[in-house]
Amino acid sequence: MEKHNCYHCGNNCGSEAIEYDNRDFCCNGCKTVYEIFSSNDLSYYYDLESAAGSTPETIEGKYNFLDTDTIVEKLTEFNDGELQVINLYIPTIHCSSCIWVLENMNKLHPGITISQVDFPKKTVRISYNCKKITLKELVILLAQIGYEPYISLDDHDNKKKKIDRSLIYKLGVAGFAFGNVMFLSFPDYFDLTTSASSGGEYWLNQYQHLFRWLMFAFSLPVVFYAGADYFISAYKGLRSNILNIDVPISLGILVLFVRSTLEIIFDWGAGFFDSLTGLVFFLLLGKFFQQKTYSFLSFERDYKSYFPIAVTKIASDGNEENVQVHDIKPGDRLLIRNKELIPVDGILINGKANVDYSFVTGESEPVRRISGDKLFAGGKQLQGPIEIEALKSVSQSYLTQLWSNSVFQQDKSSRFQTITDSIGKRFTIGVLSIAMIATLFWLFADPSKAMNVFTAVLIIACPCAIALASPFTLGNMLRIFGQRKFYLRDTNTIEQLAQVDTAIFDKTGTITTARESSATYEGMPLTAAEESLLKNTLRASNHPLSRSLYSMLTEQNIVTLDDYEEHLGKGLEGTFGDRNIKIGSSEYVGNTKENQSLNTSVHIASNDCYKGKFVFHNQYREGVSELFSLMNQSLQLAILSGDNEGEKSVLEKLLPKLTPMYFDQKPKDKLDFIASLQNQGKKVMMVGDGLNDSGALAQAEVGIAISENINVFSPACDGILDASKFNQLYNYVIASKKAMKIIKLSFLLSLAYNAIGLYFAVTGQLEPVIAAILMPLSSISVVAFTTVTTNILGRKLI
């Protein structure tokens, strides 16, 4: 009987082999993995190693400890007994193909909901149904497709150090080899071996071949260990029909090595081992510096209140105070209002919890909890206020992770990324074209120089400086903005901000401030019971008008509402006992007789009986008029407000003439308005308060939420601006545009170096000393230029 081995895992298929695509598989699982790979041009996965999906021999019983509930509880970020979320460190993540495989794991098993890769940290965050697939089964599945995770009960910092050490090892090897090769190359630089043969230093000529073979030996670990990642990335990119920036880099390394090896074998010359080791060393040095830059940025996010949000803490005497989230301690009693994010794990004490955990898990179905149940950080309370007791301190890095959740990543084009990819593709095509044309010319002019010219062009035209310009510039700007209380989601947002040509502003809570607003009451007097219910209903809401009115009313006894609802763009409704109160627009509370008021008003109805209204007198933020005048120089402006036209005359005095103003706009109206501008080719920035404007913020190219001291967090936005820095908004836009100019100037600087080098290469004059000088100098100068210029730009923002 013929023995069949599984094409995917290599195990014996036995008598029930499954045949597919002229290959044998031991089970449907292996066949499914193969189908996914082959249908997405990833079948080269099997070219790297036969039976690439084989389960490691040590896998049997290795992960039995994951059957223990207490260990699962420690490892998972979220665990409600059915849905679990875990962040796993996977050292074997290499390229975009790995990312694709890991982010499509839901196709491998129906129990997996979402998987998201963090490429720099080599981690994958997976949401899965533990009733359908256990953590142990999930880990074994990862191992079977070649991505066995590293699991430790230590904190994640140990994993990050592991990544850092790997890069440091490679950098150390490249640096050691580079230094020694440079030392051994000095006789060739100064032509000492030639002078030695004329009666000079005899020993230099005697040991010339030994020196060159030593340089060859030093280059081996540099090419096949330190620079291996570039070859892997280029190979996988080409097999996936992607011409990434690593293709010309690895091509340059390969040609340098082959050309130099042939030169010393046939005694043609000393080769370019100094340039080869220097190129890899400076590439890795740039990667190391970039990693350190992002680590520093991450540190600032973790411990310096990346999000300018606070939470209401209930003191032992019952008083409420706003505290920064990083000041929360275990045991603190917290008030979580309607639509607020739960910043820490806690125990529900009072109120009815109806929690949306989609921030964490991607599941939109809210979960109901009762007093005594555990609530997880990242959930969003949907129905009225609740009180919880904190079980742990807040983790700002966790909130940062929520913000970056793929569930909320909008389909917004990232033009700069496209430009970078395009540069890599065009650069490679351009270099190969120049090499071919120059080679053809020298084949007719002087055939002996043709091969030298071809390899010289590929050697000198390395895009390492181009590859460094973007991450250094944008990473540094992201850090500088954070220091100035402007917190962006990622570096892509800077590029998007630089492209905007239209700025749309909400009014209430955005260009107005609730802190200094005043209101007067007009209507029938409220009874004590109505005042109490009004205060407690407002306590549950986070709308700027609700917060402002709540602070103006006299203190009342705190009660737990029997029912609470907030109707977006309309108003609030609260019930306690036999009493019901509605707070909101005139139409919402049922007052059909109300004449259109020219001021912002909040109407009150008690038990379906209209009582009166609070008329607000808005206080506009400091510097609004100056900000709009500046922005009007280069941007088209508009106001979208959910309020009536009561403030129109005031706004006309504050804003530039003919600024469009639209009132009585519902949340969907705002979203549709922005979409219509985008259909006209406009690049829109929406500035709102993060509440009713969430749809508009998500629709815009850049959505900026203005934050006061309240715990409102919207993943729909791309940036959070501290309210105290509102009048500096245009400066941030200008800084983003200048940052993009810095990147373009860096590209020009890099291309200038390449042009000089190509002149020597094409004309057949490329000497090792020229390559040794130009290649590292271009990388160092580009990094220095971007760092210095962005720091200067940052100082101008103060």
C-alpha positions, 0 to 999 in steps of 0.5 A: 500500500502506497504511503501518502504524507500530508502536503501541509503538515507532513503527517501520514494520511493513512487510508483516508487521505483527502485529495485536492489540487493533486495533493494529499491532505490528512484532514480538512483543516490542512486542506483549508489552510492550503486553499487559503494560501493558494487562492491568495498567491501565498503558496510560496509558504510551502517553498520555504520548507517542505511540510511547512505546516507541520506541528513541532514535535514538542507540541504534544502536551506542551500547552496542556497548562492552557486548560487551567482557568486561572492561567487563561484568566491571567493571559487574556485581556478580556474574558466573560466566559464566552468571548475571550481576547488575547494578545500573543507574541509571535517571533516568526512574523516577517512581512506583509504575507505573515500579516495577511495570514494572521489577520485572516484566521477567521477563515481557518476556524469559525470560532475566531472573530477578529485578529489584528497584527502589531507588526513592530511588536510582532504580536497578534491580538485575537478575539475568539469564542471559547465555546467553539475554540479553546485557548489551547486549540487556538495556540496549537492552530497557530503552531500548525500554520507555522506561527507558534506563539511565545507564551509567558506569564511575565509582563509584555515588557519582557517580550519587547526586550526580546525583540530589541535584543535580536536587533541589537545582536544583528547590529553588533555583528554588522558593526563589528564586521564593518569596523574590521573591514574598514581597517583592513581596507585602508591599504587599498584606499591609499594605494599602499599595496601598489607602492609596496610592490615598488619597494615600500611596505613589503608586508602589505603586499605580502598579506594583501590576499589574506586581508581580502579573504578576511574581509570576505569572512567578515562579510558572511555573517553580515549578509546571511545573518544581519541582512537576512530579513531584507532578503526574506521581505523582498522574496515574499514581496515579489512572490506576492507581486509586491515591489517593496522598498526592500527589493532594491536594498536586497538587490544592492546587498546581493550584487555587492557581495557577489561582485566583491567575492568574484573580484578577490577570487580572480584577483581583480581587486579588493571588492566592496566589502567595506560598502557592503558591511557599512550599508547593512550596518547603517540600515540596521542602525536606522531601524534601531533608532526608529524602534527606540523612537517609537518606544519612547513615544509609547512610553509617553502614551503609557504614562503621560495621559495620552488621552486628555480624559478624566472620570468622576470619582465619588468621595466617601462623603458623597461629593463628586470630583473629576480626576485624571484617569491615571490617578484612579486607584483600586477601591475608588468608587467611580461614576460612569455616565451614559455613553462613557467608557469604563476606564478600569476593571471594576465591580458594578455597585449601583445602576443597571449596566448595559455595556457595549464591549465592541471597543474591545471585542468587535461584538456590537451586541450590548451585555447586561450586568447586575450589581456584583458583576465584574465590568471590564475596561473598554466597555461603554455604558449605554443606559443611564449612570452606574457606579463601580468600584475599581479593581485595578489602576488604569492602563493608558496603553490599553486605552491606546490599544483600543483606539487602534482596534481594527474595528474602528479603522476607517477606509481612509486613503493614506496617500503618503503610504502610497507615495512611499510604495510608489517610490520603492517601485519606481526607484527599482524600475529606474535603477534597473533601467539605468543599469541596462542602458549603461551596460548596453552603451559600454558593450559597444564602447568598451565591453570590458567595462560593461559588467563592472558598470552594471554591478556598480549602478546596482551597488551605489543606487541603494534607497536606504535613505529614502526608506528612513525619511518617512518613519523618522519625520512622522514619528518625531512629529507624532511625539511633538504633537503629543507634548503639545496636547494634540494626540493623533491616532498614528503617523498616517493621520499627520499626512491626512492632516496635511492634505485637508482643504476644508474644515467643518466645525460643530458649535456646541461643545466645540467652539463654545465652552460649557464651563463659562456658559449661563442659563435662565429658566422660563416657565412654570416652577418645578416641584422639589421632586421634579428638580430632583429627577431633573438633576439625576437625569442630567447626571447620567448624560455627557452632552455639553449642555447637560453637563453645563446645566447639571453644574448650575442646578442646586444639589439634590439627593442622588437616586438610581433611576428606574429607567434612562434613555438618551435619544441622539440629537433629540434629548434625554428621558428619565424615570423614577417611581411614578414620575417621568421627565423629558429634557431636550428639544421643543419637538422632543418634549411635545411642546407644539406651541413653542415659538422658534427661539433665537437662543439655545434652549433646553426644554422640560416636560414632566409626566408629558406635561410641558413645564418650561425651558432653560435658555443658554447664553453661550460663551465662545472659546478664547481665540475663536475669531483669530483662529477662523481668520487664519484658517480662512486663508487656506481652508474652506470653512463651515459651521454645522450645528444641531442648535437653531439659528439663535447664535447666527448673528453672534457667529457672523461677527466672529467668523469670516464673511460668507462663512457657510452656517447650517443649523438644526443639523441631525447627526446623519445630516452632518455625515451626509454633508461631509460625504457630499463635499468628499464627492466634490473632491474635497479633503475634509477635517471635522472638528466636533465634541466626539458625541453627536458628531461621531459619524461625521468624525468617522466620515471625514479624512481627519476627525478631531474631537475637542476634549474638556475634562470629561470621560468621553472617548470616541474611536471614530476620531483620528485625533484628540485636541485638549480644549485649552489648545483649541486656538492652536489648531491651525498651527498643527495643520501648518506643522503637518504640511511642513512635515510633509515638505521635510520628507520630500526634501529628504527624498531630494537629498537622498536622490542627490547622493544617488545622482552623484554616485550614479555618475561615477558608476555609469562612467565606469569610475566607481572606486571602493572609497567613493561607495564607502563614503557616499552610501553611509553618508546619505543615510546619516545626513537624511536622518540628521536632517529630518531629526533637526528640522522636525525639532525646530518645527516643534519648538515653533509650536510652543 
